[in-house]
Amino acid sequence: MVVENVSGRASPMENPPGNGPTPRRPHYRTRLGERRKASLPPSSPPLAPPQLSTMAFASSAVETLRPMNPVSPASATQPKRRPGAASSSVKDRTVVVFDWDDTLCPSSWLHAQDLLPKFRGHQISVTPDQREVLSLIGAHVARLLQKAVAYGPVFVVTAAEYGWVEMSAALYLPAVQSVLALPDVHIVSARSWYEQNFGLGGDSATWKQEVMQLIARKCFAAAASQDTSANGARAYRDPTAPQDAYFNFLSIGDSMAERDACFAAVQNVCGTFAKTLKFVEHPNAEEVLQQVELTHDSFEQMCGWDNNLDLRLSRAQLAELRGSPI
């Protein structure tokens, strides 16, 4: 996988939902349908993981966020540690934050297929072809989350209102529900949390910046002088880890807001690397599936890279890997 160098500049806006090309059903029957029939993981050779030696380091400075009140986001307080984890392993020194819409959930594709609910109680009718696509995506999203949670606590941070992740998983990605219910997986509505603590206002970037700042402070409290045992928070940092051990704060999403928030959250935390992977904006179903697969296959390399990572996938690169025209 080849990734595009990101130097801190926001990417040009992609085609908004509804304005870009919508995949035709036969396309998914021939491409996604054939893969659905195969066992997971697919029998075909997996896409090669990225060569991290070709990836650029993040170097741009991000403005420091103001301190936040010591309040944990809903559903993210005091997660349990995994028993028996090796303290010297990178699997015990990683915190992962996923976006939901257009990252794990194919929201733009759902919009293009007219599958999003329009009002409370709206009954969604999903065709067998659409269900087949969603089933395949759900299986791979569950596989990615299971891999991520083996490395450390996982947060799904969304700009949508409280309950959307759970509802959309139940409607479209039922295979993901059991993984979302794991004790080390935490769903946070950045919007709802922000409004509860700061009142109405702000935008999705502000909401996510505040929540990711708080997650980093809670998870890496042992490295920050302002965080002490006075607030009763348990740090994810293992005090028995080697002195030269590094810690990972991974952010995976389709907007620059997650990327900026990740780097801002850890810039004053010693020994913690910010590692971001930006997906394409407004992806179709095949692009969601492909990006989830690529992330799964390269996850270990990302965690093991002993420096910051600032990575971005482009639509042209995804098309090239598929061997299909843009």
C-alpha positions in Angstrom: 0.0 0.0 0.0 1.3 3.4 -0.9 0.2 6.3 1.2 0.3 10.0 0.5 2.5 12.3 2.4 0.5 14.7 4.6 2.2 17.9 5.6 -0.6 19.3 7.8 -2.6 20.9 5.0 -6.3 20.0 4.7 -7.1 18.0 1.7 -9.4 19.3 -1.1 -13.0 18.6 -0.5 -14.2 15.4 -2.2 -17.5 15.0 -3.9 -20.2 15.4 -1.3 -22.8 12.6 -0.8 -25.2 12.4 -3.7 -23.0 14.4 -6.1 -20.4 11.8 -6.8 -20.7 8.7 -8.9 -22.9 6.0 -7.2 -21.8 2.4 -7.6 -24.2 0.4 -9.8 -25.6 -2.8 -8.3 -24.0 -5.1 -10.8 -20.6 -3.7 -9.8 -21.1 -4.9 -6.3 -22.6 -8.2 -7.4 -19.5 -8.9 -9.5 -16.9 -7.5 -7.1 -18.2 -7.6 -3.6 -20.6 -10.5 -4.2 -17.8 -12.8 -5.3 -15.8 -12.0 -2.2 -18.8 -12.5 0.0 -19.0 -16.1 -1.0 -15.5 -16.7 0.0 -14.6 -17.5 3.6 -13.0 -14.7 5.7 -10.2 -13.9 5.4 -10.6 -14.1 1.6 -8.8 -16.9 -0.2 -7.2 -14.5 -2.7 -3.8 -13.1 -1.7 -4.3 -10.2 0.8 -3.3 -6.7 -0.2 0.3 -6.0 0.8 0.7 -4.0 4.0 2.3 -0.6 3.6 6.0 -0.2 3.5 6.5 2.1 6.5 9.9 3.1 5.3 8.2 5.1 2.5 5.9 6.9 4.9 6.6 10.5 6.0 6.7 11.6 9.6 4.3 14.2 10.9 6.2 17.4 11.7 3.6 20.2 11.7 2.9 21.9 15.0 -0.7 21.9 16.2 -2.1 24.6 18.5 -2.4 23.3 22.1 -6.0 22.9 23.2 -7.1 24.5 26.4 -7.3 22.3 29.5 -10.6 20.4 30.0 -12.7 19.7 33.0 -11.7 16.3 34.6 -14.9 14.6 33.4 -14.8 11.3 31.5 -16.9 10.9 28.4 -20.0 8.8 28.7 -19.4 5.1 28.3 -15.6 5.6 28.5 -14.9 5.7 32.2 -12.4 3.3 33.8 -12.2 0.6 31.2 -10.9 -2.8 32.3 -7.3 -3.8 31.7 -6.8 -7.0 29.8 -5.6 -9.8 32.1 -2.3 -11.4 31.4 -1.0 -8.8 28.9 2.7 -8.5 28.6 3.8 -5.1 30.0 6.7 -4.9 27.5 4.5 -5.5 24.5 3.2 -2.8 22.2 -0.1 -4.5 22.6 -0.3 -3.1 26.1 0.8 0.4 25.2 -1.7 1.5 22.5 -4.9 3.5 22.5 -7.0 3.5 19.3 -9.7 6.0 18.3 -11.9 5.2 15.3 -14.4 7.5 13.6 -17.7 5.8 12.8 -19.4 7.4 9.8 -17.6 6.8 6.5 -14.9 5.0 8.4 -16.4 1.9 9.9 -20.0 2.5 8.8 -20.6 3.2 5.0 -22.8 6.2 5.7 -22.3 7.9 2.3 -23.2 4.7 0.5 -26.2 4.3 2.8 -27.3 7.8 1.9 -26.8 7.1 -1.9 -28.8 3.9 -1.5 -31.6 5.8 0.4 -31.1 3.5 3.4 -30.8 6.2 6.1 -33.8 6.7 8.4 -35.7 9.9 7.7 -37.7 10.1 11.0 -38.0 8.2 14.3 -39.5 4.8 13.7 -38.9 4.9 9.9 -38.8 1.3 8.7 -35.8 0.6 6.5 -36.2 -1.9 3.6 -32.9 -3.5 2.6 -32.7 -5.6 -0.5 -30.8 -8.9 -0.6 -28.0 -7.3 -2.7 -27.6 -4.4 -0.2 -27.7 -6.8 2.7 -24.9 -8.8 1.1 -22.7 -5.8 0.8 -23.4 -4.7 4.4 -22.8 -8.2 5.7 -19.3 -8.3 4.1 -18.4 -4.9 5.4 -19.7 -5.8 8.9 -17.6 -8.9 9.0 -14.4 -7.0 8.1 -15.2 -4.2 10.5 -15.7 -6.7 13.3 -12.4 -8.3 12.4 -10.6 -4.9 12.5 -12.0 -4.0 15.9 -11.1 -7.3 17.3 -7.6 -6.8 16.2 -7.4 -3.3 17.5 -8.8 -4.2 21.0 -6.0 -6.8 21.3 -3.6 -3.9 21.3 -5.4 -1.7 23.8 -8.6 0.2 24.6 -10.6 1.2 21.6 -12.8 4.4 21.4 -15.4 4.9 18.7 -15.8 8.7 18.7 -18.6 10.1 16.6 -19.9 13.6 15.9 -23.4 12.2 15.6 -25.8 12.3 18.5 -25.8 9.7 21.3 -27.2 6.4 20.3 -26.4 6.6 16.5 -23.5 4.2 16.6 -25.5 1.5 18.4 -28.6 2.0 16.3 -26.8 2.0 12.9 -24.8 -1.1 14.0 -28.0 -2.9 14.8 -29.6 -1.8 11.5 -26.8 -2.3 9.1 -23.8 -4.1 10.7 -25.1 -6.6 13.2 -21.9 -8.5 13.1 -20.2 -5.5 14.8 -22.6 -5.3 17.8 -20.9 -8.0 19.8 -17.5 -6.3 19.4 -18.8 -2.9 20.3 -20.1 -4.5 23.6 -16.6 -5.6 24.6 -15.4 -4.1 27.9 -12.4 -2.4 26.3 -14.5 -0.8 23.5 -16.1 2.6 24.3 -18.6 4.5 22.2 -18.5 8.3 22.7 -20.8 10.9 21.1 -18.4 13.9 21.0 -21.4 16.2 20.3 -23.5 15.0 23.2 -20.5 15.0 25.6 -19.5 18.5 24.6 -23.1 19.9 24.9 -23.4 18.3 28.4 -20.1 19.9 29.6 -19.9 23.2 27.6 -23.4 23.8 26.4 -24.6 24.2 22.8 -22.2 25.4 20.1 -19.0 24.4 18.4 -18.7 22.1 15.4 -17.7 18.5 14.8 -14.0 19.4 14.8 -14.2 21.2 18.1 -16.3 18.4 19.7 -13.7 15.7 18.6 -10.7 17.8 19.7 -12.1 18.2 23.2 -13.0 14.5 23.6 -9.7 13.2 22.1 -7.8 15.6 24.4 -9.6 14.2 27.4 -9.0 10.6 26.3 -5.3 11.2 25.9 -5.1 12.8 29.3 -7.0 9.9 31.0 -5.2 7.2 29.2 -1.7 8.7 29.4 -2.1 10.4 32.8 1.1 8.9 34.2 3.2 11.0 31.8 1.4 14.3 32.3 2.5 16.3 35.4 -0.9 17.9 35.7 -2.6 14.5 36.0 -2.3 13.0 39.5 -4.0 10.3 41.5 -6.2 13.1 43.0 -8.8 12.7 40.4 -9.0 8.9 40.8 -8.4 8.2 37.2 -6.6 5.0 36.2 -3.8 5.5 33.7 -3.4 3.1 30.8 0.4 3.6 30.9 1.9 0.6 32.5 4.4 1.6 35.2 6.3 -1.6 34.8 7.0 -0.9 31.1 10.7 -0.4 30.1 11.9 3.2 30.4 12.5 3.4 26.7 9.1 2.0 25.8 6.9 4.2 23.7 3.1 4.5 23.7 0.8 4.9 20.7 -2.3 7.1 20.3 -3.8 6.0 17.0 -6.6 7.9 15.2 -8.3 6.4 12.1 -11.0 8.4 10.3 -12.0 10.2 7.1 -11.6 13.8 8.2 -8.6 16.1 9.0 -10.4 16.8 12.4 -9.4 13.5 13.8 -5.8 13.9 12.6 -5.4 17.3 14.0 -7.0 16.3 17.3 -4.7 13.3 17.7 -1.5 15.3 17.3 -2.7 18.1 19.5 -3.7 15.7 22.2 -0.2 14.1 22.7 2.1 16.9 21.7 3.0 17.6 25.4 3.0 13.9 26.4 6.5 12.5 26.5 7.2 9.1 24.9 3.8 9.0 23.1 3.6 8.8 19.4 0.6 10.2 17.4 -0.3 7.9 14.5 -3.0 8.9 12.1 -4.5 7.2 9.1 -6.9 9.4 7.0 -9.5 7.6 4.8 -11.0 9.1 1.7 -14.1 11.3 2.2 -17.6 10.2 1.1 -16.5 6.6 0.2 -18.6 4.1 -1.6 -19.1 0.7 -0.1 -16.1 -0.9 -1.9 -13.8 1.8 -0.7 -15.0 1.4 2.9 -14.3 -2.3 2.7 -10.9 -1.8 1.0 -9.8 0.7 3.6 -10.9 -1.5 6.5 -9.0 -4.4 5.0 -5.8 -2.3 4.5 -6.0 -1.0 8.0 -6.3 -4.5 9.4 -3.4 -5.8 7.4 -1.1 -2.9 8.3 -2.2 -2.4 11.9 0.7 -4.3 13.5 3.2 -2.3 11.4 1.6 1.0 12.4 1.7 0.1 16.1 5.3 -1.1 15.9 6.6 2.0 14.1 8.8 3.9 16.6 7.9 7.4 15.6 4.9 9.5 14.6 2.9 8.5 11.6 0.8 10.9 9.5 -0.8 8.8 6.7 -3.5 9.4 4.2 -5.1 7.2 1.6 -6.4 8.7 -1.7 -9.1 7.6 -4.0 -6.6 7.2 -6.8 -4.4 4.9 -4.7 -7.4 2.7 -3.8 -8.4 2.4 -7.5 -4.9 1.5 -8.4 -4.8 -1.2 -5.8 -8.1 -2.6 -7.1 -6.7 -2.5 -10.7 -9.8 -0.5 -11.8 -10.2 3.0 -13.4 -10.8 5.9 -11.1 
